[in-house]
């Protein structure tokens, strides 16, 4: 079976080629995104593979159904970019990779926090220019401070354990708390407003839903401690970007580190170094000295890429054999 793989990057190819060859699946790597306008390229394919910034709305799904597509495989955990109602109506099944390497994302959140706090990125650039001054590079000990973890799925739990190992006091929030896990580690679930008001560092690991969209907004930002750090490796739209810019302008926050952004499409994963950045909010964020942004690279480890390719390919192979999908991977039912 030949499977078009959209928004393909150089780092995708070796992992999908290896797993595909072992399963009898040939991936056709398309560098462009899947949209309603590009859906015709799937003609003759039973299955396709997409990523976080492909636009799988009703128009796109209708075009895919007309092209004969029966299954959309997301090589990511999030599926908010897919119109699941339309997929069900059109008889298209949707699968994902619910957990590839939670350690990769949790460790990237730690890297962002440490870099932001100790100004490592600024120090590196200074020393490259033979500027060995320490002015403006003062951070603080994480030991003894309070970290608030919003969302205690696999990634949130791993991050909580890492920061607990640093000697931080951990506050947790999740609408479905795992109190047995938390009690065993002397961590505590608290109401969300308490987490925002008590934490020196807040890290977001919640899924994007109607309830969590703009979870961080003008009201919750006002609750936060003066000088607190905000880390987001979850979903970009968990944060109201204009409200965040307002809080940074009035120096409410000590720093912000983002691996995700509200409007990543057409920006993240692309080389725009020769172009004008048309997103004014992102440009404003990049202008703050206490804002650190990476372009959705939290998943980018060999371990995670290997697992993404393995799970995606195995599910497609199972589909061909009319077997059940791997547990927790189907999101269209």
N, C-alpha and C positions, 0 to 999 in steps of 0.2 A: 504494500500500500504506500502511495506517495502522499505525504502530508505537508501542505504549505505551512511554513513557520514565519510569522510576521514580526516586524520590528527586530529582525535578527541582527545580532552583534557578533564581532569576531570571537568573543569569549563564549558564546553559546555553541558555536559550531562543533568543536571537538567533542564535547560531552554528548550532544544529541546524535552526532554521527556514530559515535561508539555504541551508544545504547540502541540506536535505530538499526545498525547493522546486525546486532545480536538478536533483535526481535523481528527482523524482516521488514522493517519500516524505513522508507527512504524519505528524508526530510528535504523539502525544497525551501531554501532560505531566501526570504524576501527582506530587503533592508527597509522597506517602507511599512507604515502602519496600516492596520486593517481599519477601514471605514466603509460606509455605504458606497463610496465612490470607487474603492479598490476591491470590493467584495467579489467582483466578476472574475478576479484572478484565481478564485477558489473553484471555478467551474470544473466539474469532473472529479472533485475530491469528496470523499465521504467524511473526512476529518480535517480539522485545521488546528494550529497551535498559535496562541496569542499571548500578549504580555499586558502589563498594567496600563499602558497608555493607548492601547488599541480601543477603538470606539465601537462597542458591540451593542448598539441601540436597536430599536425596532426596525428602522430602515435597513440597517446592516444585516440584521438577522433575517429579514424578509428576503433580501438579495441572496443570502447564504442558502436559505431553504430552496429558493428557485434554482440555485446552482447545484443542489443535491447534497449539501452538507448535512450530516446527521449528528455530529458531535463537535463541540468547541472545547478544546483543552487549554486551560489557563496554566501557564508555567509560573504561577505566583499563588499566594494565599488569598489575597483580596479579590472580591468579585463585584464590587460596587459599580464597576463600569459596564456591567452586563444587565440588560433588561431581561430578568428572569421570567417575568410574566409573558413577554413576547416569545421567549424561547420555549416555554411550555406549550403555548398555543400553536407554535409552528412545529412542534415535535422534535426540537433540537435539544440534545442533552448537553449539559455543561459540567465539566469536571475541573478540579484545581489541584494544587499541591498544598495541603493545609499546613504542613510543617516540614520544611526542608532542613534548615539548620538554625534552630532558635538561638544557639550559642553565637552564631555569626552576627545576628542583629543585636543581641544583648551586649556582646563584646564591642561592637561598633558604638553603641550608646556610651559605653564606658570610655572609649577612645575620644569621643566628642567631648564628654564631660571633663576629662583630664586635660585635653588640649585647650578647651575654653578656659578652665580655671587657672592653669599654669601658663597660659599665653604661649604655648610651645610654638604655634604657627608664626606668631609675631617675632619670637626670639630667633627662630630659624631664619626668617627673612632678614633680620637685623645682622646676624652674624655673617651671612652671605655677603653683606655689604661692608663687613669689617666694623660694624657698630656693636661694641660689646657692653653698652650701657644696660643697666637693669631697671632704669626708670620705666614705670608703667607696666611692669611685669609681675606685680605682687598678686598672689593668689591666696587661698586659705586651705588649711588642713581639712580633708573630708572626714577624717576620724573625729567622732564626737558630734558631727552635724546630723541633720535629719533629712532623709530622702523620702519623697513621696512617689509611689509607683501607681499609676493609674492604669488598671488592666492587669490582671494576674493570670493570663494564659501562660504558655510555655516560656515565651520571651520575657514577660514581666517577672515571672518567678525566678528565672535564671539571673536577671539583672539584680533583683532584690537580694539574692544570695551572694552575688559578687560584692555589692555595696555593703552588705552586712559584714562580709569578710574584711572590708576596709575599716570596720569599726563604726559604721554609721547606724543611727537609729532609723528603723524602717517603718513608714506608714503606708498602708495599702488601701486601695479602693477598687472594688469590683461589684457589680450588681449581683453576681453569683459567687460569693466569697468561699474560698477553700480554707475554712478555719482550722481544719485538722493539720494541713500543711503549715499554715502560719504559726499555730500554737507550738508545733514541734520545733520551730526555729526562733521562737520568742519575737515574732513579728505581730503587728496588730492591724486589723482592718478598722478604718475610721470613716465617718461621713466625709463626703467629697469636700465640703466647705472647710472642715477641720484639716484635711490634708493640704488644701491650698494655703491655709493661713499658718500652718506650723512648719512647712517644709522649707529647707534651704535649697534643695534641689528637687525639681519635679520632672519625672520622665513619663512620657505618654506611650502606652502600648495597647490602647483600646481599638477595636474594629470601628470602621466608619459606618454608622447607622443614622437614622433620623434623629435618634436621641443623643448621639455623641457628636454630631456635626456642630462645629464651633463650640465645643465643650470649653475651650479656653476663649473667653470673650472679655469684653470690657468689665463686666461684673466680677468674673472669677480672677481676672488680672488684678483688680483692685484689692481682692482678698489676700493676694500673695505678699510675702515678706518683702520689705525693701531690700533690694540687692540679691534676690533669689535668682537661681538659674532655672531655665526651662529647656528641656531636651525633648525632641520629637523625632522618633524613628518609626512611628506608627503609620498614620495617615495624615496627609497634608491638611485636609479640611477639618481636622480636629481643632485647628486654631483659626480664629477670625483674624486674618492678616492685617487689615487696617487697624483693628483694636490693638494688635501686638505692636505695630509701628507706633501708635500713640503712646503705649506704655514705655517703649524704648526712648521716645523723644523726651518724655518727662522724667527719664532716668529711674523709673520704677524698678526695673530689672537689672541684675548684675550682669547677666549675659544670656544669650539664646543660642542653642545649637540645633540645627535642623538637617535631617537627611531626607525629608519629604516636604512638599510644598503644595498649596492648594491647586495651582494650575501648572502642572508639570508638562503637559502635552506640548510638544514642539520645542521644549527647552531642555529638560533633563534628558540625559543619554545622548545629547547632540553636541557637536562642536560648533559653537557660535562665536568663536574668538575673532572672526573676521566680520561679524555682523553687529548691528545695533540691537540692544536688548529692548524689546518693546513693552515688556511687562514692568510698569512703573513701580508696582509694589515690591517686586523682587529686586529691582534696581535700588530702591530705597533701603531695603533690608541689607543689601550688600555694602551699603555706605556706612553702616554702623561699625565702629571698631570692636564692639563686644558681641557681634553676631558671627557665628561660624556656620557655613552651609556646605554640605556635600550633596552630590546629585544622586540620591537614592542608591547608595552603594553598600548599604548595610548588609545585603544578602551576598555580596560579591566575594565569596571565598570558594576555593576549589571544592570543599566539602559540600557547600550548599548547591553549587552549580551541578555537581555530580548527582546529588539527590533529586534535584528538580528534574533533570533529564531522565533519571531512572524511573521516578514515579509517573511522570507524564507518559513515557514510552510504555511502561508496563500496563497502564490503564488503557492505552490505545490498543495494545496487543490483546488485552482481555476483551475489549469491545469487538475486535475482529473475531474472537473465538466465541462470542456470545456468553462470556463469563461475567461474574459480578465484578464491579470496580473495587479497587482497594478501599478499605473502610474510611469514611469521612471525607472522601474526595469528590463525591457528586453533590452539586449544589442546585440542580434544576428540579429536584423533587421535594 
